[in-house]
Amino acid sequence: MKKKNMGAPIIMIAILIYLLIPLAVSIIYSLFEKWTRIVPEGFTLGNYVTLFTDQAFLACLGRTVVMCIIPIVLTVFTVLLALFVTTVYFPNLEKYVQIICMIPYTIQGVILSVSILSLYVASPTFLSNRVVMLFGAYCIIILPYIYQGIRNGMRAVNMPMLLEAAEMLGASKLYAFFKVIVPNILSAVIVSSLLAVGIIFGDYVLVRNLAGTSFQNMQIYLYQTMKSDSTKSSAVFVVIMMVTFVITAVVLFLKSREGRQHIQKRVKE
């Protein structure tokens, strides 16, 4: 039994080491001037100093974070309302909503960007704005992940039963949904949102085709840096990974703190 119990942790540790090797090598490479032999040469922090004193890099970093927040908020709100309506009023339409939300799985970034450009670039409305088109494209590509996470969360908490219980206490369906259901599926919303953050942070095709190099995100900056300095590009990659880790850690910390406060509140009651 002990041998069987030890097998799973060993496999998990081996997989973790395998996945972290590229990040570890990138960190080492970014901390040295060159690595042409077995041992890297010329330890330096100059790459990171250069990055964090470069206004263009800081602007790209802030721009990428904003590009993550707006599409995720819009998509989460839209999916929540769509699932509320289909679950409460039109349950027979849920399968069609699921099909629509799953369609972006089959759409490649190049096809999506070309389609959006051909449809909206000549529009006299605000939809012809390249940034608006980019945000719309991000809402589309993250839609399946957001939908699936929220849908699984709603099924796990038995949403119809909770709504009926809230209505018996005098709450309206919409009030009960946002005050009872949404807090109970917050973990599912957070997990799907973090997955969407990783997708948007790693995008190059959509921002390159829709906005061009005039609206740089981190991937555009990384691509341009790779042409001139390989060690600096490794530092950019490390910063991207660290920012993603920090965002994930902050969100999970806030969620865990909220959970502890909820448990303490219930204990006091």
N, C-alpha and C positions, 0 to 999 in steps of 0.2 A: 504494500500500500504506500509506503514511504517513497519507494522508487517511482511509482506512478504519480504521486503528488509532486515530486521534484521535477518531473518531466516538463510540465506546463510552464513553470517559472523559467527554466533554462531556455526553452524555446522562445519565450517572450523576450528574455534578455538578449538572446542572439539576434532576434529580429530588430530589437531596438538599436543594438550596436550597428547592425547593417544599415539601418535607415539614417543613423547619425553620422556615419563615416563621411558622406559628402560635405555635410555642414562643418565637421571638424577639420577636414582638409582645407576647406575654403577659409576658415578662420586662420589656420596656420599660414596659408599662402598670402592672406591679406596683411599679415603682421611682419612680412619680410620683403626685402627689396627684390630678391630673385630666388628661384628654386630650380636650378638647372642640374644640381647634383642630388645625391641621396639626402643630404642635410641642407635645409634652406639657409640662405646667407643674408646678413644685414637686417637685423631686427629693427623695426621702426613702427611708430604709431602715426606716421605722417599721412597715411591714406585716410585714416579716420579724422584727423585734424583738418585735412583738406576738405573732406565731405561736410563736416559740421560747421565749417566757416564759408561754405559755398552757398550763396543765396539761391541759386538755381536748384540745387539739391534739396534744400529745405522747402522750397516752394513745391517741388515735385512730391515730396513726402506729405505735406499738408494737403495738396490737391488730391492725392490718392486716397487719403483718409476720408475726405469729403465725398469723393466718388464712391466710397464704400457705404457711407452712412445713408445718403439720400435714396439710392435705389433699394436698399434693404428695408428702410422704414416704409417706403411707398409699397413695396411688394408684400411685406408682412401685413400691413393694414388692409390692402386689397384682398389678400387671401383669407384673412380673418372674416371680413365682411361676406365674401363669397361663400365660405363654408358655413357661416351663420345662416345665411338665407337658404342655402340648399338643404341644410340639416333640419331646420325648423319648418320652413314653408314648402320647399320643393325637393323632398328627398329623392324623387325619381330622376332628378337632373344631376345628381352628384356624379354619376358615372361619366356624363358628358363634360362636366367641369374637370374631372380627373384627366380625361383624354386631352382636353385643351391645354392643361397645365403640363402634361408630359410631352407634348409636341416639341418644345425646345431641346429635348434630349437628342433629337435627330437632326437638328440644324447646326451646321458648322459655322464658325465665326465669320469666315470669308463670305459665305452665302448670305448670312444675316446682314452683315454690313453693306454688301452690295445691294441687297433688296431694300434696305432702309434708305440708302442714298437715292436709288432710282425712284422711290415713292415720294420722299419728302423734300429732296433738295430744291425742287422748284416751287415748293409751297409758299404762298404769300404770308402764311401764319408763322407763329413762333416755332412751329415744329421743324422749320428749315434750319434752325440754329444747330450748329454741329454739336454743341455741348448737350442740348436737349435730346438730340438723337442718340448721343452716347449714353446718357442716363436711361433712356428708354430701352436701348439694347441691353444694358446691364440688368434692367428689370426683367427682361425676357429670359436671359441665360440663367439667372438664379431662380426663376419661377419654379421649376420642378423640385429643387431642393427645399425651398421654403414651403411649398405646398405639401410635400410628402412628410416633412417633419411635423408641421402643424396638424395635418390629418391624423397621423399616428398618435400624436398627443391627445387629440380630441377623443379618439377611440379608446385610449387607455383610461381616461377619466369618466367614461360613460356620460357623454354630454347631454343626451336627452333626459336622463334621470335627474341630473343636477339642475337642469332648467325647470323641470316639473317641480322639484322640491323648492326652488326659489320662487316659482310662481305661487305655490301654496302659501308662502310667507308674504305675498303681496308685491313681489318685485315684477317688473315688466321683463319680457324676454330679452330685449336689448340691454337693459341694465344688468340683468343676471349674467348675460354673456360676458360683458366686460368686467364685471365685479367678481364673478365666481369662476367662470370657465377659463378666461385668459390667465388669471394668476395661477391656476392649477396646471396649465400647459406651458408655463413660462420656460421651463427647462427645455421643452421641445423647440420653442421659438428661439431660444439662445443657441442651441446646438446647430439648428439649420442656418441661423444668421452667421455664426462663426464659419460654417462651411462656405457660405456666400462670400464672406470676407476673403477667404483664401482664393476663391475663384477670381474675384475682381482684382486682388493684388497681383495675381499672376497673369492678367490679361495683357496681351500685346497686339493681337490682330485687330480687335474692335477699335481700340483707341487710335491705332495707326491708320486704319482705313477711314474712320469717321471723323476724327479730329485732326489727324496729321501730327507732325512734330511740333506744331505751335502750341498744342495743349498736351504737355508731357505728363505722363505718370511715371511711376518708378521703373516699369519695364522698358519704356522708351529711353529713360535716362541710363539704365543698365546697358541697353543695346548700344547706345552711342559711346558709352565709356569703354565697352569691350573693344572698340575699334582702335583706341589710343593707348589704354593702359590695362593690362590684365590683372595686376595686383589690386588696382583701385576698383576694378569691376567686381573682384571677389569681396572687397569691403562693402560695396553697394549691396551685393547679394546677402551678406551677413546682416547688414542693417535691416533689409527687408524681412528676413526671417525673424530677427529680434523684435521688430515692431509688431509682427503678426503674433509672436509669443506673448508680448506684453498686452496686446489687446485681448487675447484669449484669457490670460491670467487675471486681468482686471475684471472682465465680465464674469468669470467663474468665481472670483472672490466676492463680488457684489451679490451673486446668486447664493453662494453659501452663507454669507452674512444674513441675507434676507431669510433664508431657511432657518438659521439658528434663532433669529428674532421671532419668527413665527412659532417655533417650537416652545421658546420661553414664554411667549404670550399664552399659548394653549395650556402650559403647565400652571401658570398663575391663575388662569380661569378655573 
